């Protein structure tokens, strides 16, 4: 029997979000209903609100979440009611050419729940990244549920569902940061700071944090940055070169998603170094680089989707490292809020006042 729950929707481009009653259908084949315990306020949700992803309004926002599986549909065997799970937005298919070649993190046919959640009047909702977790409950594909140790706090675990995983994975999986490497991270929000954590975890000798906000740079130091550069007052390319013997960094992680910061990343890397783009650009952005420079500098220019993670492998591992005290995921949680505070959280995000606001239900 369908359930009525409270959730946060974005009704139209740049309109204030509001709490509405959401209709959650019973799970169909391959689907699961999850009772949400916590969901981080991610910049991607703001992109949805602004219409920067697409215009399929209204959106049911929220995707960086953890909770308890309440019910499952026919054929679901990987999770059962009562399981504590982190939700992921790339449920791999297992049968596409990437999956069959043993590279499921590149899956070309990821899937979501087939049924749609609606408003009371029947208006179909577009769940953010196929999740829609600013709600008391949500409907997802069962493959979007990754079981982890229930001893971890939900507000911490949920952050692995997007931003923290994206940043750590950009360093570990996409950038292949190794022992003794020099790494520069441009943009020190939640994703950038997670890339710093991932770089230190991988054994990087020097991690240079770049941002225009001294507050964020100070936080980056607490996350493991060895050096900081305020790019509002200093040329970051020259500063990174000066800190790396004139050569540039082995890996530069761009966590902003803008052409100007990508160009900085491109020229701040060492010859044959790696640039990793993990910041999310908007559809209208264009990048221009001299093709001769692309050819002459060699190395690799990579995009990191979700930190090239495999949730079934990476989520439990990172929870385990957190519980061992080897990484401090709780440091990413600036504040906990309620469903009715999401619009204020977006404003605080824009002002740079928080690393992560987390909705707790």
Secondary structure, 3 states (H helix, E strand, C coil): CCEEEEEEEECCCCCCCEEEEEEECCCCCCEEEEEEEEEECCHHHHHHHHCCCCCCCCEECCCEEEEEEEEECCCCCCCCCCCEEEECCCECCCCCHHHHCCCHHHCCCCECCCCCCEECCCCECEEHHHCCCCECEEEEEHHHEEECCCCCCHHHHHHHHCHHHHHHHHHHHHCCCCCCCEEEEECCCHHHHHHHHHHHHHCCCEEEEEECCHHHHHHHHHHCCCEEEECCCCCHHHHHHHHCCCCCEEEEEECCCCHHHHHHHHHHEEEEEEEEECCCCCCCCCCCCCHHHHHHHCCEEEECCHHHCCHHHHHHHHHHHHHHCCCCHHHHCCEEECHHHHHHHHHHHHHCCCCCEEEEC
